[in-house]
Amino acid sequence: MASGTDGNPIIIGGLPSQVPDFDPEETGEWLDSLDAAVDERGRERARYLMLRLIERAREKRVAVPEMRSTDYVNTIATRDEPFFPGNEEIERKILNATRWNAAVMVSRAQRPGIGVGGHIATFASSASLYDVGFNHFFRGKDEGDGGDQIFFQGHASPGIYARAFLLDRLSEARLDAFRQEKSKAPDGLSSYPHPRLMPDFWEFPTVSMGLGPLGAIYQARMNRFLHARGVADTSRSHVWAFLGDGEMDEPESLGQLTIAAREGLDNLTFVVNCNLQRLDGPVRGNGKVIQELESVFRGAGWNVIKLVWDRSWDPLLAQDRDGVLVNKLNTTPDGQFQTYATETGAYIRDHFFGGDHRLRAMVENMTDEQILHLGRGGHDHRKVYAAFQAAKEHRGQPTVVLAQTVKGWTLGPNFEGRNATHQMKKLTVADLKGFRDRLHLPITDAQLEGGLPPYYHPGRDSEEIQYMHDRRRALGGYVPTRVVRAKPLTLPEDKTYAAVRKGSGQQSIATTMAFVRLLKDLMRDKEIGRRFVLIAPDEYRTFGMDSFFPSAKIYNPLGQQYEAVDRDLLLAYKESPTGQMLHDGISEAGCTASLIAAGSSYATHGEPLIPVYVFYSMFGFQRTGDQFWQMADQLARGFVLGATAGRTTLTGEGLQHADGHSQLLASTNPGCVAYDPAYGFEIAHIVKDGLRRMYGPDAEDVFYYLTVYNEPIQHPAEPENADVEGILKGIHRFAPGTAGSVPAQIMASGVAVPWALEAQRILADEWDVRADVWSATSWNELRREAVEVEQHNLLHPEEEQRVPYVTRKLSGAQGPFVAVSDWMRSVPDQISRWVPGRYTSLGADGFGFADTRGAARRWFHIDAQSIVLAVLTELARDGKVDRSVLKQAVDRYQLLDVRAADPGSAGGDA
């Protein structure tokens, strides 16, 4: 299928260039006509004719190349604008009240003794964009579905709060508690959209620049996935992402545009607020960011709607017969337009229109005041409505609306278009008076001069407020609103976990494969099997998950329109419109965005999904850690598998691929429950408990991170009377010492447990030491519980003092205690203060490198023989063995020579 389909073209808008001319005479006639148009009517007229021909060619479905960018004017011609169904006068009054309250809220937050700040300029520029959306487009959740998903620009949050105040969703007391979440609890308002802090209000955290657009793309895709799988009807849901033009410099903002185009996500609209300013100055002072973004989005296959000028420009553009005005608009850089936003009408007349007599003639009958108010399209409700309506009606492509605005619009000359406006948080009395007059609000000078400026509410029975309520009722409820309608899942019975708990017998498998075997059994479950969403960044085969291809299949809305090269194999690569596996290519950022969208579907659409994201462990918290914070903020749930974990376990890959730190990074995320299991039976209990905690009757807003390895080992069967509580809380005694007279304790996690067992044997056979081996399934959870205990004891000295779990668990064990893992020492050192005895740790600190597993472990001194030396060293400090044995051990095991180490097992990608 060389050319693909209309829904997924391989050649996008292209035209073959090596086509022979079968009718040179006809070709010559067309070329002569063009020459005549240029000679007789000029280049501008010829250009117009060519553009109309291209337009007609597309209407006739003739494949002509796309233009990278169009003129610096509105995409939608005035004659093509739809009827505006709203009452513009009432909407203007509503918007004025919203503008005022947003600015006053931030200004009051700067009052003496508070000074918590805020941002007002972003919302001031984008207020009309939101207002049209709220009044005419954003669907709520009252009709029982998920409504629309709206990613609000983070710095615009004051405006969203201000509108909620008018609708009685937020009180005046709550506005005055902006950014005072603890001191004014329970009234506090979060600074930005934070679902975890306001779980009934916000749905999507967006203020970490770039994650909003990335999340919106994958939310739109997840909506299609849910619909295709028959989990939820999302056919009416539309995803809106409100973004800043400066934000588009983040690689996450633009990095995944092509997947939206490739999958035809016409349920997605980006609205880029092009106020032409970053935090410090122009976005493109010498260029034109709207033109640049148009080229990028067009090239990525998006439908582009430019909303540049308001209706006051329409008469001028209508008389631009020579194209001189369009040319002037095309060639004026953004930095100059920002200057025009701060200057007088006379200045604009002289500097913009004054250079050409034809331009001067256009405005000769206009006053300087009229010229000054030639506005930008993002502030015109009718133009915004036309753009949004066109975006909703467009089919086959995602749409971006590039709306030009002025940062700080209506806030007065000290704010509008100024480089410092983003950081300005407080309005002076003079600013407030000017702002009030601009908005025509009935607020007196005395009210502004007597202390804090007042909020404005036109009254619950006013025409404006009734209009707002009517519009929201018509659109299905109030936005933003986060609702959790999902019911607890019926979880699998114990027998589902039986196979993994039996161990691997004589077969050696990696913990990654143990997890995959368990996952296969879970996906067979009639109740929850269809809710699993498998996610991997082009590494399913590496993790032994290609076995899922024939049954679960890879999700592709177009199916598989080619004959797979491996179609005759048992584990052939199979794509399907109803596939259960998301294959997002080599993009950990895209995969994590899929993870978040799937993990929050229980709230977004009332239908729980169970995402399982498997990846090279160092490309998780190391590479996409900010998204894991986004995941925690969005209250998303699911399983995150850091495969090929450990500093020394992934042989041959080298420095950046050797993960000895993700467990430490995971410990910084309060929403993450992290484990480092050693064996399949531990994994079984952890996963079972994770399903209970995330999807059971009392579901918690956490996600699970399990580090698993690619080193094949024999997995023992679950011991009788296994300490399940210890496994889940973070530590259990796996192998008590049975030989030797001098007691010691070895604590190990993950792939280090077999080294600890070997050290236990050597200590007993060669040094008369009886060492117990403990499997520390979660250093992080042990520390987290201990910190909570200490905090309670600190604040409740009158009560009986609690004892951390790890202290209680180890209280009967005779030290010393030696901890070891394939992580840097900071990971096991998290619990050192609560271990009841002499404690030391071994770890893989430093950069990784490519070598055999044995050589790497000898280099970091975490192998079995190094554990033996560490135990003997601690015993010597306690006087339980003679210090002379330490040099004997160093020499006997040649611990200073990495070449003396057993190379260990090789391979084992899964």
N, C-alpha and C positions, 0 to 999 in steps of 0.2 A: 504494500500500500504506500506507494512512493510519496503521495501528496498529503497523506493524512486525511482528516475529515474537517468539515466546516467548524466543528467544535474544538478541534485541536490541530490547527494547520502547522505543517512543518515549514512551509514557506509563508511567512506572514506578510501580506501586502506586497509581495515581490513581483518582479517581472523579469523573465529570462532575457539576458542581454545578447545572446548569440543566436537569435532567431533570424533566418535569412529573409530578405525583403522580396516577397513574391509579386509585389505590384509597385515598382519604383515610381511609376507615373502618378499613382494616387498619393504616394508618400510625398512626392514633390509638390502636389497641389496643396496639401496640408501645410507643408513648410512655407510655401509661397504666401499662403493666407496669413501665417504668423508674421512673416516679414512685412507684409502690407500693414498689418495692425500696428506693428512697432513704428513703421515709417510714417503712417498717416495719423495715428492716434496717440503715439507715445508709449514708452515702456510701462507706465503705470496701467494704462488701459489694456495692454497686452497681458500684463500680469494678472489683472482681474479676469480676463477671458480664460486664461490658463487655469486659474483656480476654480472657476465655474465648470470648466471641462472636467477637471479632476473630481469635483464634487459629483457631477453627473455620472462619470465613469463608475464611481463607487456605488451610486444608486443602482446602476445597471449591473453591478457585481463584476465589473471588469477589474482584473488584478493590476493595480498601479501601485508604485512604491508609496509608502507613507512619507509625509513630510515630518521632519523632526520637530518643527515648531511653526506656529501660525502667527499672524499679526498680533500686536499687543492690544487687542480689543476683546470684547466679550465673544465667546464662542456662539452663544445664542443670540441671533439677530433680534432686534426689537419686534419685527413683524412676526416672529415665531414664538414670542413669549406667551405662555398660557394665561388664562384668566386667573387673577388673584382672588381666592375665595374668602379671604379674611377681611376684617374691618381694620384698615390700616391706621386710622386715627386712634382707635382703642388700643391696638397693639403698640403704637408709639407711646401711649401713656403708660402701659404696662412696662415697656422696656425702660422708660425713663425712671420709673420707680425702682426697677431692678438695678439699674446702673447706680442710682443714688445709694441704695442700701448696701450694695457690694462695696462701694468706696468708703462709706461711713463705717462699715464693720471693720475694715482693715485699719482705717484711721483711728477708730476707738481702741483697737488692739494695741496701738502705739501709745496709749495714755500713760501718764507717769505711774511707775510702779509695776507696769505690765511689760510693755515694749517687746511683744513677741513677734511683731512684724506681719508680713503678708504681702501679697502682690495684687495690684489693681489694674495695671496697664494692659495685661493680656486680655482679661475679660472685657475691658473697655473697648478693645479693638474687635473682639469676636462676638459681642453681645447680640448683634442682629442675626448672626449665623445660628446661634443657639435659640434665639427667640422664635425664628421661623420653624426650626425643628420642633420645639416644644409645642407650638400652636398647630402645626399641620402634619408632622411626619412621625415623630417618635412614638412608637406603640408601647403601651404598658402591658402589664401581666394579668389584668383583671379578667381577661377572657379565658384564662386557664392555660394558656401556652406561655412560652418564654418571652413573648413580645419582641421588641428590638433590643439589640445589645449595643450600648453606646459607650464608647471610650472617650470620656471627657478629658480635654487638655488639663493637665494637673494644675497649672498656674491660674486657670480660670475658675477654680473651685469657689471663690467668694461669690461669683455671680450665680452659681448653682444654689448655694445656700440662700442668697438673697431672694431668688425666685421661690424657693421652698418656704421662706418666711411669709411671702405674700399669700401663699396657699394654705397657711396655718399648719404647715408640716413641721416648721421649726419656730420656736418662740423667740421673742426679743432677748430673753435671758440666754438662750442658746447662741444667738449671734454674738452676744457680749462674751461668750465663753470660747470664741474662736481661738484655736491654738493653746487652750488651757484645759487639756483633757483630764488631768488629774486634779488640779487645784479647783476646778469648777465641775467636777464629776457630780452627777451623771450628765450634766448639760454640755460638756466639752465637745467642740467640733474639731475634727482633725484638720491639719493644715492643707492636705491634699486628698485626693480620692484614695482612701485606705479602707477596704472592706473589713479587715480584721479589727479596726478601731471603731467602725460604724457599720456593723454587719447587717443592719436593716435598711441601709441607705445606699452606700456605694456598692457597685458590682465589680469594677475593674480598677486596679491600681495602675496609674499611668505616668506618674511624674518622674520616674527614672527614664530619662530621655531615650527614645528609640524603642522601648519595650511596648508602648501603646500600639504603634503601627504593626509591629511584628505580631503582637497578641491578637490584634483585630483580624489580620489575614487568616490566622489559624483558627480563630473563633468562627469565622465565616465558613472555613473548610470543615470544621467540626460540626457545624449545623448541617451541612450537606451529608456528612458521614452518618450522623444520627438519623437523618431522614432515610438515607439509602439502606441502613441496617434495620429500619423499622422500629427503632427504639423510641423516637419522638417525631411528631409532625412539626417540622421547622420551616415549612414552605412559606409561611408569612413573615418569618423573622428576617430582619435586615440589620446588618452590622454597620454602625457609623463610627468612624474614628476621627476625632477633631485633633488636629496636629498643628505644630508651628513650623514656619519655614526654616527657622534656625535648627529645629529638631531634625530636619531632614538630612542634616550633615552626619548624623549618627549612622554608622553602617547598618545597624539593625533596622533602621527606618526604611531603607531601600533594598536591603539585601535579599528579601524574599518576594519581591514584586512579581517575579515570573511565575511562581506557583499559583498565584491568584489568577493570572491571565491564562495559564496553561489549563487550569481546571474550570475556567469560565465562571468565576465567582461573581455573578451579577447581583448577588445578595450582599455586596460589600461596597461601601462608599467611603473614601477618604475625603475629608474636608480640611485642606491646608490653609490655615489662617496666615496669609502672606502680608504681615505688617512690615516686612522688609527689615526688621530689626532683631538682632540677637540681644543678649543681656548687656553687652558693652557697646554695640555700634551696629552698623548696617550688616545684613546677612551677605549681600553682594554689592558693596558700594560702587564698584566699577562695572558691574554686570547687571543682569536682570534675572533674579531668582525664579520668577514665574516662567520665563522662557526656558531656563535651564531645566526646571522640574518638568515642564511640558515635554521636553525632549526625552528625558529619562523615562517618564511614564509611558509615553507613546512607544518608545523603543521596547519597553517591557511588555507591550500588548494591552495597555489599559485604555479605556475611553477617557478622554481629557475634556473637561469643561472649564474654560477660563472665565472668571467673573472679575473683571478688572475695573470697569467704570460704572457709575450709577447713571440714572436716567437723565441727569442734567447734561451729559455728554452727547445724548442721542441727536439733538438738533445740529450740533457741530459736526458730528460724524456723517450725518445725512447730507451735508453740503460739501463734503470733502471729495469733490470730483477728481481732483488731481492726485489724491493720495498723499498730499503733503502733511496733513495732520497725522495720519497713520504712520507715516515715515518718522515724524517727530516723536511720536509715542514709542516707536520701535527703537529709536536711537538714543533716547534719554536714559541714562543709567539710574539705578535704584537710589544711589546716594543723592542724586540731584532731586529725585521725587521726594525724598525725605526732607530736603531743604525747602522745597515748595510747600510741604505740609506745615512748616514753621514760619513761613513768610507771609507778606501781605499780597492782596490782589494786584496791586500796582507792580510789585516785584515779579509776579507770575506773568503779567501782561508783557513786561519788558523782556524777561529772560526766556520764557517759554514760547510766547506767541510773537515776540518782537523781531525775530531773526528773518522772517519771510513775510512779504507784503500780503500774500494770500492768507497766512495765519492771522496777521493783524486785522485783515478785513473780516474774518469770521467773528471776532469778538469786539468789533468797533462799537456795536450797539449794546454791549454788556457793561455794567458798572464794575468797578473793582470788587465790590462786595459779591456780586454774582460770580465773578471769576474765582474769587477766593473759595466759594462754596461748590466749585466743580468737584464732585466727590468720587469716592472709590466704591466699587461694586459691592464689597462685603458689608456695606452699611445700608444698602437699599433692599427693603423687604421684598419688593416685587421681583427684583433681579435674583435675589437669593432663592425665592420660591421657585422661579423658573429653572434655576440650576439644579435644585434638589429634586424637583419633579422629573426633570430630564434624566437625572441619575437613577431614580427609582424605576423609570420606565425602560431604561436601556437594557438590552438583553445580550447575553453571550460574553460580556466582559465586565470586570470591575470598573468602577468609575472613580476618578479623582476630580474634585472641585478645587480649583486654585483661586482663592478669593483674596483680592487685594483690599487691605484695610490700613488704618493708621493706628499705630500703637498709642494707647492713652487717649483714644478718641473721646471727645466731649469733656475731658477732665480739665481743659483749659490750656492756655499757652505755655504754662510751666511744665506740662506733661506731654502734650501731643507731639509725637514724632521726635522727642528728645532722646539723645543717646543714653541718658541716665534714667529714663522713665521706668525701666524694669525694677530698679532698686528703690524707687520713691514710694513711700508707704503712708505718708501723712500729708493731708491737705491743710493749708493755712486757712484762716477765716476768710481772707480774700479769695483764695481758691474755691472755697465752699460756696461763697456768694456767687461767684461767676458760674460755677457748676450748676447751682440751683437755678439761676436765670436761664442757662442754656437748656435745662430740662423743663422749665416752666412749672416748678413745683411750689405749692402753697406753704412755704416755710419762711418764717420771718427772720429779719436780721437779728432780732433779740434772741431767737432760739439758737442762732449760730454763734452769738457773742457771749452767751451765758455759760459756757462749759463745753461738754461733749456734744457734738452735732447729733441731732435726733434722727432716728429711723423714720421712714415715711411709709404709711399704709393708707390707701384711699378709703378703707372701710370694707368690712366683710360683705356688705350689701351693695357695694358700688358696682357700676357697670363693668369696670375693668376686672374686678375679682370674679364676678359671675362669669364673665367671658372666659377667663382662665380655667375655671372649673368645668365649664361646658366643653371646652376644647379637650381637656384631659379625659373627661368622661367619654367623649366621642372616639378618642384614640386608645381607650382601654386602660386608663389608670395613670397614676402619678409616676414620674420618672425624675431622677433615678430611684429605684426601689429594688432591694434584694430580698427575695422570698425563697425559703427552703420548703418545698412541697414534697420532696422525695420521702418515700417510706423506707424503713429498714429492709435490708435484703435478707432473704432466707439463706443462711450460710451453709456450706457443705458439712456433712457429717464426718466423724473421725476417720471413717474408712477411706476417705479421699486422700488422706495423708499417710496411709498405712505403708504404701510401697516405699516411699522415701525414708520412712522411719526404720525400715528393715535393714538399711545400709546397702552397700554396693557389692557385698560378697567378696569374691576374689577379684572382681574388676576394679580397676583404678579409674576414677572419674574426678573431674574438677568440681568445685562447689558450684560453678556456673551451670554445669550439666545437671547437677543435683536439683538446682532450682528449676531448670527447664523441664525436667521430668515431672516435678511437682506441678508446674504450670500446665503441662499437658493434661494431667488428671483433673485439675481445677476447671479447665476449659471444657471438660466433658460434663460438668455438672449441669443438670437441666435447669436449675434456678438461676445461676449466676454466670454460666459459661459464656453466653452471648454478650455479656456486659464487659468482658475483658477487651482491652484495646492494646495491642502490641505495638511498640514503637522502638525503632532502632535506626541509627544513622549509617545506613549502608553496611551494616556489620552482622546481619542475621546469621550468615554462614559462619562467621568467626565464633559466634556464641552458640553454635549448634542448634540454631532455631530454624534452619532451612527445612526441618522436618514438619514445620507448620505450614509451609507453602501450599501443599496439595489440599489441605483441609480448611485452614483459616483463610488462606489467600490474601494477596496484597490489594489493598483498596486502591482502585483507580476508577473515577466516575465514568470513564470511557471504556472500561473493560480492557481486554487484551486483543488488540486489533492486528496482531502479527503472530507468526508461528515462532514459538520460543525455540531457541537453539538447543535447549535441553529438554524438549517436550517428551522425549521417549524415556527420560529418567524417572525413577520413582519420586525423587524430590525435585521435580521440575518447578521452575519459576512461574507462578500463576497469578495473574492480576484479575480482579473482578470488581464490578460496581458495588458489590455488597461485601467486599473483603473486610477482614478483621484486623489486618496488619497495616500499620502506617509506615510507609517507606519514604522518608523525607529527604533521601539523598545524603550527601556529606554535609550535613548542617546540624550540629548539635543545638544551635539556637532555634532552628525550626522544630526540631524534635521536642525541645523543652517547651516551646510554645504549644505544640500539640498536647503534650503532657498536661499543661495547665488548663487548656480548654477542656480536655476530657475529664480531668480531675475535679473541675468545678461544675460539670454539667448537672450534678445533683441539685444545685441551686439555680443555675442559668435556665435549665429546662425542666427541672423536677424529675430527672431520670439519671440515676447514678451510673457512671461508667467506672471501670476499674483499670486505669492505665498501668501498664508495666513498661517502663522505659529502661532499656538495657544499652549500655555504652561503655567505652573505654573509661575507666574511673577517673583518670586525670582530666578528661574533657568534660567533666560535670562541674563540680564546685570550683575547679581551677579555671574553667573556660566560661561557664554560663552561670556562675554563682549569683549574679544579680537577678537572673530569672528565677532561681530557687527562692530568693527573697520575695520576688513577685508572686511565686506560687504560694508561699506562706501567707502573704498579705491577702491573696485572693481566696484563702481558705480552701485551696484545692487539696484533694486527697489522691493517694495512689502509691505505687511501688516504684522506687528508683533504684536501679541495679548498677552499681559501679563495678563492672566486670574488668577482668585483667588487672585486679587491684594489687597493690604491694610494690615496694621499691625494687625488689629483686626477683619478682616472680615472672614478669614479662620479659623473658630473655631476648637479647638481641636488639631491642627497640631503642634503647638509649635514653638520653637525658630527659627530654620532655615527656616521654611516654612512661616514665617510671614514677608511679604515684605512691608516695609515702606520706601524703599530707591531707588527702581529701577527708579523712575522718576528723581531722582537727578543724578543717574548714566547716564541715558539717556541724560540728559542735557549736558553732557561732549562730546557727539558725534555730531560733526557739520553736519553730514549727516542724522541725525535722527530728524524727526518731531514728537514730542511726545504730546499726548493728554490724559486727564483724564476725559472722559465724564460721565455725571450723568444719562442721559436718552437716549432712543432710537432715538428720533428725532435729538439729537445732533450727535449721531453716524452716522445717515443717511447723514447729511450734511458733516461731516468730511470725511467719506468714499467716497462720491461723489466728493468732492474736491481733495481727494488723488488720485483717478483715473484720474482726469483731470491733476493734476500736474505731475503724473508719466507716464501716457500713452496717454496724449492728444497731440495736435499739437506742443506745446512748452515744451516737456517733460523735467523734472528736475531730476537730479541725487540725489534723496533723497529716504528714506524709512520711513514708518509711524509706530509709536509705540503707540498703544492704550492700556491703562490699563482698564480692565473690571473686574467685581466683581461677586462673587457667592452668593450674598445676594438678595433674592427676594424682590422686591419693586413694587409698582404700577407706571407705566410709564404714565405720562400725555400726551395728544395729543399736537402736536406742537402748540404753541400759535399763534394767528393771528398776522400778521406783525412781525414774529419772527426775531430777530436780527441775521441774518445769518452771516454778517460780524463779529459781536462780537464773535459768536460761533467759527468761523475759526481763528480769531486773538487771541482768548484766554479768553475772558470774555464777558458776557452779563447779563443784569439785568433780572433775571428770575421771581422774585416775589416782586414787590414793596410793601412796608408796607402800610397797609390801616387803622390801628388803633394805638392809642397812640400819645403822643404829643412830646416826646423827640426823635429826629432823631438819627439813627445809621445805620451802614452798616455791613453786614455779607457776607464774600466772602468764598465760599466753592467749593470743587471739588469732582467729583466722588461720592462715596457712602456717603460722608459727607453732600451732599446737603439736603437730607431728615432730617438730624439732625438740619441743619441750619433752615429749615422750621419749625420744632418743636420749636426751640429756638425763632424764630420770633413770634410764637403764644404765648408762655409763656411770653415773654417780653411785648407783647401788653396787655395780659389779667391780668398780675400780677404786672407789673412795669411801665406801662404807657409809654413804649418805642416803637417807630415806626421804625422798622428795615427793610431795604430793603435787599433782598437776591440775591446775584450775583452768577452765576455759572461760576467758573473759569475753563474753559475747558482745558486750557494749561498755567500753570505757566511758563513753559519753553519757549514757543513762545513769551509770553509777555516780558520776560526778554531779549530774543534774539533780538527782535525788538528794545527795549529800548537801549540796548548796541550799536546797529548799529546807532541809532540816536545820542547818545552821541559821538560816534567816528566821525561821520560826523561833528557835531558841533565843536568838538575839532580842526579839521583840516580846517574848513571853518568859522573862526570867523567873517569874513566880510559879510557872508550871514545871512539872517534871520534865527534865531535859531529854529530848529525843536523841536517838543514836542512828547515824546513817546506816543504810542497809549493808554497805560494803564492810563497815566496821563490825557489825553484828555477824555477818557471814564468816569473817575471818577470825573472829575472836577466840575460837578454840584451836586455831592452827598455830604450831610452833614455828617461828621465823628462823632465819631471815626470809624476806620475800623478794624474789627476782621476777620482774616483769619483762616480757619480750614480745615483739610483734614485728611485722614487716613495715611498720610505720616509723616516723620519726619519734624520738623519745617523748616529745611533748604530749603525744596521744596517751600512753599509759601513765605519764607523770600527772595527768589530770586528777588522779585519785590518791596521790602519794600522802597527803596530809591526813587522810582518814584510814590508812592501813595501820593496824595495831602492831607495829613492830618495825625492825630495820627494813628499809625498802630501797631498792635500786632498780634501774631499768636499762634495757638494751634496746637500741633502735637504729633505724637506717636514716641517720641524719646526713644531709648533704645532697648533692645532685646524684641522680642515677647515672648508670652507664651500661653499655652493652657488654655482656660477658655471660659465662655459664652461671646458673643459679648458685652453684656451690661457691664459685669464686667471689661472686657478689656478696654472698652472705658471710664469707670469711672476711672480706674487706670491711664490711660494716660491723663484724663481730657479733652477729646475731644467730649463727649456726649452732648446732647442738653442742659442739665442743666449746664454743665461746660461752654458752649458757652454763656449762659445767664450771668453767673458770670463774664466772661471775658468782655462782653459788658458793664455791670454795672461798672466794675473796671475802664475801660477807660473813661466812662462818669463821674465817680467820680473824676478822675484826671483832667477833664476839668471843674469840679464844677457844672456839670449839674444834678447830683444826690448826695445825702448825703452819705458819706462814711459808715454810720451806716448800710446801706442796704446790704453791702457786707457780713458782718457777718450773717445777717438775711438769705441771700441766701445760704451761706455755710450750715447753720443749717437746713434750710427748706428742702434742697435737699440732706442733709446728704452726702455732697461731699467728706468727708474724709473716707467714708465707702463704699468699693466696693460692699459689700453685699446688700447695699440698692438700688443698680441700678436694673432697669428692665432688666432681662436676655436678652431680645430681641428675634428676630427670630432665629430659629435653622435650620440646614440643608441648603439645597440649593447649592449642589455641582456645578451646572451649573450657 
